[in-house]
Amino acid sequence: MNPRPPIDLNAIVQTVHANQRGEGRGWPQPADTIHMDRNGLLIQGKNLGSTHPETLLIVQPDVFHAGWEEAERRIAQTKMPTNTRMVVTHEGIRGWLYSFQTEFLDTYKMFSYFDGSFYQVLVIEPFVEHKFRNPHTGHLYGDGRICMGMGMNSGRRTLAEAYAKSVLWATGFSAMIYGNLDRFPFNHND
């Protein structure tokens, strides 16, 4: 068995931290890449040597979940309604429950959670899933989850983006109801 070549753990730590702070060219372009070969050997981007690039995986530079939890808490405390609180559903899903009023003075209660890839939002109140049979019309799935656009499993990359999009969705949904509209007002291709 060949011994593993030494790696500079300090350099990897610096690269990971720089990438997590967004010091690269912006997501998803990291400041530098860290690769891993099929045997679990970490290789810093500039030190590929004779390794065949087609056998390598790029280690994603985002933070581990503990960092996300703290970032979520900061967003909830500074950018979301003051009534926002973290809850865990009876299914064990952890997320953020919040309510707000639209321009039409309708109160919506929503639950935003991370599905493992993206942030999703469920409409808890009022019960509106039955308003439109076609999810494309009201941009709401039958399970109460808001369709926030193509890609990303209809979710958003951050809790802040999911919250902002949920407020826009609620305003558009209320406009459809009060204006007796047959199309969603905030989507040019409906």
N, C-alpha and C positions, 0 to 999 in steps of 0.2 A: 504494500500500500504506500503510495506516494504521500509524503508529509505535505500538509497545506502550507502554502507560502504565507509569510507573515502579512498581516494587514494592519493598517494604521487606524485603530479604533477612534482615536481623537479626531482624525480627519473625517471619518464617517459621521461621528457625532456632529461636528461642525457643519458638514454638508446637509445632514438631516435637519438640523435646527435652522439653517439658512433657508432651506426649501420650505419648511413649515412657516417661517416668518414671511414668505413671499419675496425673498431677496433675489429670485431668479428673474426670468423674463416674464413672469406671470404664469398662473395656472393655465394649462398643464405643463408649461415649460419650466422645469426646475433650474436652480442655479447650477447644479451639476447632477449627474445621474449616478445612482448606485445600482449595480447589476447583481444578479445572483445566477450562478450556474446550476445545472441540474443536480449537483451534489450539495447544494446549500452554501457554496463558497461565495462570500460577498466580495465584489470587485468594484472599486471606485471608477467612475466613468472614463477617466483619462488613462487608466491603467489596464486596458483590456488585453494588451499583449497579444499572444497567439490564440486566444480563446475565440472560437467561432461565434460571431454575433447571433446567428440563427438559433443557438442553443441557450441563449441568455434570457432571463426575465428582468424587466426593470422594476426595481422596488419603488412603489408609489411613495411620493414625498409627503403625503398628508399626515396629519397628526393622528395618534392613536385615540381611541374613543374617550379616554379620560379628558383629553384636551377638548374634544367636541362638547362634552358635558359642561365644562366650565365656560366655553364660548357660548353655548346655548343659554346658560344661566345669565350671562352678561347681556345677551340680546333680549332675553325675556324681561330683565330688570330695566333696561334702558330704552328699548325700542318698541315694546309691545304694551298693550293696555295694563294699567296698574292692577287689574283683577287677574292677571295671568298667574297661573300656578302649575307646578309640575305634579302630574298624577300618574298612577300606574293603573291600567285597566284590569279587570278580572282575568283577562287573557295574558297578563304580564307585560303588556306593551306600555312603555314609558313615553310620555309626551307632555305637551303643554296645552292646557285648557284655558281659553280666553273668550271674552265676549266684547262686542262693540256695537255701535249704532251706525247705520248707513245714513246717507244724505236724506233718505226717505223716512228716517226715524225708526226703521225696523231694527230690532235687536237680533243679532246672530251670535250663537255660541258655537265655537269651533275647537277642534282638537288637532294639533299638529304633532306629527311624530316622524322619526327617522326610520325608514323601512329597511335599512341596511345599505341602501345606495343613495336615496334621495328623501327629501322631506315631503310628506303627504299631508293633506288637510281633510278632515271629516267635518261635515256640517252636523252638529248635534241638535241644535234648535235654530229656527223652527224646522219642523218636519216638512221638507220640500221635495224629497226624491220623487214623489208621485206627480209633480207639476207637469213634467214633460216626459213622454215615453222614450224619446230618443235622447241618449246622453249627449249627442252632438248639439242638440238645440240649446239645452241649458248648461252644458259643460259640467254635468254632474252625473256620476255613475249611480247605479241602483243601490249601492251600498253606502251612499252618502259622501263618497270621496269626490272632491273637486278635480276635474280635469284641467290642469293648469298649463296645458300646451303639449305639443308633440315632443317626443323624446323624453328622457329622464323618467320614464314610467309615469308620465303625466305629473311629475312632482317638480321640486325646485332643489337647487344645490345647497341652500342654506335655510336656516329657520327664519331669518329676516326676510329672505325672498318669498318664502312660503306664506308668511304673515301678510306681507304687502300684497301679494297676488290674491290672497283670500279676501281681503278688504275690497279690492277692485272687482273680484268675482261677485261678492255679495251686493255691491252697488249695481252692477250690471244685471244680476238676477232680479233684484227688486225693481229695477227700471222695466224689465220685461213684464213683470206681474202688473205693476201699476199703469204702465203704458200700453198694456195689452199687446205687446210686441210678439211677433212670431220668430224673431231672430235675436241672438245675443248682441247687444249694442257695441261691445268692445272687441269684436272679432270681424275683421274685414272680409273674410271668406265664407261666412255663414250664409 
